[in-house]
Amino acid sequence: MATSGREVLSGVISGTVLGEEGVLTLLEVSRASAVHADYVVELVEEGVVRPEGHSPTQWRFSSVCLVKIRKAVRLQNDLGVNLAGVALALQLMEELELANVRLQQLQRYKL
């Protein structure tokens, strides 16, 4: 079936609107990620995400944390990676992304 150069997308696109401060509480980030708050606490303890605040009741999660939590969930659900593996995989993904940005910058200056 021809799509005239465009892919036909099926399904629903969903998103989470952050509050005025651009941060989410533990309960909000748990709901937005469709996981239990205890799982988010485990991710914090493993160093996968670093919220602002000193205790779970004071924690505030940025949109970057939300993206990491969702990636962690996918790594565990799709690949069966344990929490230590999730932390390592996410760190390596960040380093690869940074290396790609640096490479693109170098390529622009080389031209």
C-alpha positions as CSV (number, residue, x, y, z in Angstrom):
1,M,0.0,0.0,0.0
2,A,1.4,3.4,-1.0
3,T,1.7,6.1,1.6
4,S,2.9,9.0,-0.6
5,G,6.2,9.2,1.3
6,R,4.6,9.4,4.7
7,E,4.2,6.6,7.2
8,V,0.7,5.9,8.4
9,L,0.7,6.0,12.2
10,S,-1.8,4.0,14.1
11,G,-2.4,4.1,17.8
12,V,-2.7,6.8,20.4
13,I,-0.1,9.4,21.3
14,S,-0.1,10.3,25.0
15,G,1.9,12.8,27.0
16,T,2.3,14.2,30.5
17,V,1.8,17.9,31.2
18,L,4.3,19.1,33.8
19,G,3.1,21.7,36.3
20,E,4.1,25.3,36.3
21,E,7.3,24.5,38.0
22,G,8.2,21.9,35.4
23,V,8.6,19.2,38.0
24,L,6.7,16.2,39.3
25,T,6.2,14.7,42.7
26,L,6.9,11.0,43.4
27,L,3.3,10.2,43.0
28,E,2.9,12.2,39.8
29,V,6.1,10.7,38.2
30,S,4.9,7.2,39.2
31,R,1.5,7.8,37.6
32,A,3.1,9.3,34.5
33,S,5.4,6.3,34.2
34,A,2.6,3.8,35.0
35,V,4.8,2.2,37.8
36,H,4.5,1.9,41.6
37,A,6.2,4.6,43.7
38,D,8.4,1.9,45.2
39,Y,9.9,1.2,41.8
40,V,10.8,4.9,41.4
41,V,12.4,4.8,44.8
42,E,14.5,1.8,43.7
43,L,15.6,3.8,40.6
44,V,16.7,6.7,42.8
45,E,18.6,4.3,45.2
46,E,20.3,2.8,42.1
47,G,21.3,6.2,40.8
48,V,19.2,6.0,37.7
49,V,17.4,9.2,38.4
50,R,18.3,12.0,40.8
51,P,15.4,14.1,42.0
52,E,15.7,17.3,43.9
53,G,14.9,17.1,47.6
54,H,16.1,15.1,50.5
55,S,13.3,12.6,51.1
56,P,10.6,10.9,49.0
57,T,8.0,13.4,50.3
58,Q,10.2,16.3,49.1
59,W,11.4,14.8,45.9
60,R,10.8,16.7,42.7
61,F,11.4,15.0,39.3
62,S,12.3,16.9,36.1
63,S,11.1,15.9,32.7
64,V,14.6,14.3,32.1
65,C,13.9,12.1,35.1
66,L,10.5,11.1,33.7
67,V,12.1,10.1,30.4
68,K,14.8,8.0,32.2
69,I,12.2,6.3,34.3
70,R,10.2,5.4,31.2
71,K,13.3,4.1,29.4
72,A,14.1,2.0,32.5
73,V,10.7,0.5,32.5
74,R,11.1,-0.4,28.8
75,L,14.6,-1.9,29.4
76,Q,13.2,-4.1,32.2
77,N,10.0,-5.1,30.5
78,D,11.3,-5.6,27.0
79,L,14.8,-7.0,27.7
80,G,14.6,-8.3,31.3
81,V,17.5,-6.1,32.4
82,N,18.0,-5.8,36.2
83,L,18.3,-2.4,37.9
84,A,22.1,-2.3,37.8
85,G,22.0,-3.1,34.1
86,V,19.4,-0.4,33.6
87,A,21.6,2.1,35.3
88,L,24.6,1.1,33.1
89,A,22.6,1.0,29.9
90,L,21.1,4.5,30.5
91,Q,24.6,5.9,31.3
92,L,26.0,4.4,28.1
93,M,23.1,5.7,26.1
94,E,23.7,9.2,27.5
95,E,27.4,9.0,26.7
96,L,26.6,7.9,23.2
97,E,24.1,10.7,22.7
98,L,26.7,13.2,24.0
99,A,29.4,11.8,21.7
100,N,27.0,12.1,18.7
101,V,26.3,15.7,19.5
102,R,30.1,16.4,19.8
103,L,30.7,14.6,16.5
104,Q,28.0,16.7,14.7
105,Q,29.5,19.9,16.1
106,L,32.9,18.9,14.8
107,Q,31.5,18.0,11.4
108,R,29.9,21.5,11.2
109,Y,33.2,23.2,11.9
110,K,35.1,21.0,9.5
111,L,32.9,22.0,6.5
